[in-house]
Amino acid sequence: MIQLTKLNGKLFTLNALYIEVIESFPDTTITLTNGHKYVVREPEHEVNMKISSFYRDICVLSPEKRHGGSGE
């Protein structure tokens, strides 16, 4: 799960596993696999960093990427 901010300033938590598309229109718009859209204050690159961190936390990324080393 990642924490994001709606345009009105309210924080919410989104399950990043359901993100299908992230676009900047210039506002960052996140489309989920079910078609729901969320417009957030965070720039696209920050959302991508949060998603990568979430994936590492739940072990979706390889150990090399998780630990930043050679895996040994």
C-alpha positions in Angstrom: 0.0 0.0 0.0 1.2 3.5 -0.7 0.1 6.8 0.8 -0.9 9.6 -1.6 -2.5 13.0 -1.4 -5.6 14.0 -3.2 -5.8 17.5 -4.8 -7.9 18.7 -1.8 -5.0 17.8 0.6 -6.6 14.6 2.0 -4.3 11.6 2.5 -5.4 8.2 1.4 -3.8 4.8 1.0 -3.9 2.9 -2.4 -3.0 -0.7 -3.1 -0.3 -0.3 -5.7 -0.8 -3.8 -7.0 -4.0 -2.6 -8.8 -2.3 0.3 -10.6 -2.5 -0.1 -14.4 -1.4 3.4 -15.7 0.1 6.5 -14.3 0.0 9.7 -16.4 0.7 13.4 -16.0 -1.8 15.7 -17.6 0.0 17.8 -15.8 -1.7 16.5 -12.6 -0.7 13.0 -11.9 -3.6 10.6 -12.7 -3.5 7.0 -11.6 -5.8 4.5 -13.3 -6.5 1.2 -11.6 -7.2 -2.1 -13.3 -10.9 -1.7 -12.5 -11.0 1.7 -14.3 -11.2 3.9 -11.3 -9.0 7.0 -11.6 -7.3 9.0 -8.8 -5.7 12.5 -9.3 -3.0 13.1 -6.8 -0.6 15.9 -5.8 2.6 13.8 -6.0 4.5 14.0 -9.2 4.7 10.8 -11.4 8.3 10.1 -10.5 7.5 10.2 -6.7 4.5 7.8 -7.2 6.8 5.4 -9.1 9.4 5.6 -6.3 6.6 4.7 -3.7 5.5 1.8 -5.9 9.0 0.5 -6.2 9.5 0.7 -2.4 6.2 -1.1 -1.8 7.2 -3.9 -4.2 10.5 -4.3 -2.5 8.8 -4.4 0.9 6.5 -7.3 -0.2 9.3 -9.1 -2.0 8.0 -8.6 -5.6 11.4 -7.3 -6.7 14.4 -9.5 -6.8 16.8 -9.7 -3.8 19.5 -7.8 -5.8 17.2 -4.8 -6.3 15.8 -5.2 -2.8 19.2 -5.0 -1.1 21.1 -3.0 -3.7 23.8 -5.6 -3.9 24.8 -8.7 -5.8 22.5 -10.9 -3.8 25.3 -12.6 -1.8 
